[in-house]
Amino acid sequence: MKDNVIVKRYGYALFSVYKEKLQVDLLKDVFGQFIEILNQYEQLYVLLNSPIISRSEKMELLSRLMQKSKSEKIFLNFLSLLVVNNRFKYVFNIYRYILDLYNEENNTMVATLYVVDKPDNSILDQLRYELERIVQYKIIFDIKIKKDILGGFVIVMKDKIIDGSIRKTLNEIVLNVKGEI
């Protein structure tokens, strides 16, 4: 619970600064690039989170890293604040929260689409059109391959699940047959 409050407080504060400057797209891009770097160089995250490394060494590391990437001064200050306040461990969750705020700001919703094979664009467009009509949000698909659904699709949007998989249909048939015996 406390962690969630911290994530929201820091995330909202950073988002608000960029929103005030009409630069939320820049925030999304800069933060996304930084997260990619952390994912690519896992040791960097470990170093910036380590209680053994001094804050000044962490700040120097951040400064050199951000200087190479020619990053935003506000964003560098934000990362420095996370280091100084021993909150760097929340950086991934703060990024996810900022993406949520960004999507909300742009009337967009991310829907995870589980399929056996990547569908062609015409099917995706048709599915997107129907979902957008229902939820009144612009839909962005996060496509994940999941062989155990056998066919069809499963869509997860926030707290809603639409299961149009063959696996579900087969399970329903089995339950119906068992109920008749």
TASUL-V982363 format. One record per residue. N is the residue number from 0. RES is the residue in one small letter. PHI is phi as a letter, one per 40 degrees, with the letter a starting at -180 (* if undefined). NEAR is the number of other ideal C-beta (glycine too) atoms within 10 Angstrom. Layout:
N | RES | PHI | NEAR
N | RES | PHI | NEAR
//
This chain:
0 | m | * | 5
1 | k | c | 6
2 | d | c | 11
3 | n | c | 11
4 | v | c | 9
5 | i | c | 16
6 | v | d | 20
7 | k | c | 15
8 | r | c | 14
9 | y | c | 21
10 | g | c | 22
11 | y | c | 15
12 | a | c | 12
13 | l | c | 24
14 | f | d | 23
15 | s | c | 12
16 | v | c | 16
17 | y | c | 23
18 | k | c | 15
19 | e | c | 9
20 | k | c | 11
21 | l | f | 8
22 | q | b | 15
23 | v | c | 19
24 | d | c | 11
25 | l | c | 14
26 | l | d | 22
27 | k | d | 20
28 | d | c | 12
29 | v | c | 21
30 | f | c | 25
31 | g | c | 13
32 | q | c | 13
33 | f | c | 22
34 | i | c | 17
35 | e | d | 10
36 | i | c | 15
37 | l | c | 18
38 | n | c | 11
39 | q | c | 8
40 | y | b | 12
41 | e | d | 9
42 | q | c | 9
43 | l | c | 16
44 | y | c | 17
45 | v | c | 11
46 | l | c | 16
47 | l | c | 21
48 | n | b | 17
49 | s | c | 13
50 | p | c | 6
51 | i | c | 6
52 | i | c | 14
53 | s | c | 10
54 | r | c | 12
55 | s | c | 9
56 | e | c | 14
57 | k | c | 20
58 | m | c | 16
59 | e | c | 11
60 | l | c | 15
61 | l | c | 21
62 | s | c | 13
63 | r | c | 10
64 | l | c | 17
65 | m | c | 20
66 | q | c | 10
67 | k | c | 9
68 | s | c | 14
69 | k | f | 7
70 | s | c | 17
71 | e | c | 18
72 | k | c | 8
73 | i | c | 16
74 | f | c | 20
75 | l | c | 19
76 | n | c | 13
77 | f | c | 22
78 | l | c | 23
79 | s | c | 17
80 | l | c | 14
81 | l | c | 21
82 | v | c | 21
83 | v | c | 12
84 | n | c | 12
85 | n | f | 11
86 | r | b | 17
87 | f | c | 22
88 | k | c | 13
89 | y | c | 20
90 | v | d | 21
91 | f | c | 14
92 | n | c | 16
93 | i | c | 25
94 | y | c | 19
95 | r | c | 12
96 | y | c | 20
97 | i | c | 22
98 | l | c | 18
99 | d | c | 16
100 | l | c | 21
101 | y | c | 18
102 | n | c | 16
103 | e | c | 12
104 | e | c | 12
105 | n | b | 14
106 | n | f | 9
107 | t | b | 14
108 | m | b | 19
109 | v | c | 16
110 | a | b | 21
111 | t | c | 14
112 | l | b | 23
113 | y | c | 20
114 | v | a | 21
115 | v | c | 16
116 | d | b | 8
117 | k | c | 11
118 | p | c | 16
119 | d | c | 8
120 | n | c | 9
121 | s | c | 8
122 | i | c | 12
123 | l | c | 16
124 | d | c | 11
125 | q | c | 11
126 | l | c | 19
127 | r | c | 17
128 | y | d | 11
129 | e | c | 11
130 | l | c | 20
131 | e | c | 15
132 | r | c | 9
133 | i | c | 12
134 | v | c | 14
135 | q | g | 9
136 | y | b | 18
137 | k | c | 13
138 | i | b | 21
139 | i | b | 12
140 | f | c | 16
141 | d | b | 10
142 | i | c | 13
143 | k | b | 11
144 | i | c | 10
145 | k | a | 15
146 | k | c | 10
147 | d | c | 8
148 | i | c | 18
149 | l | g | 13
150 | g | i | 14
151 | g | g | 15
152 | f | a | 19
153 | v | b | 18
154 | i | b | 18
155 | v | b | 16
156 | m | b | 17
157 | k | f | 11
158 | d | b | 5
159 | k | b | 11
160 | i | b | 11
161 | i | b | 15
162 | d | b | 15
163 | g | b | 13
164 | s | c | 20
165 | i | c | 13
166 | r | d | 15
167 | k | c | 14
168 | t | c | 14
169 | l | c | 12
170 | n | c | 12
171 | e | c | 10
172 | i | c | 10
173 | v | c | 10
174 | l | c | 10
175 | n | c | 9
176 | v | c | 9
177 | k | c | 8
178 | g | c | 7
179 | e | c | 6
180 | i | c | 4
//
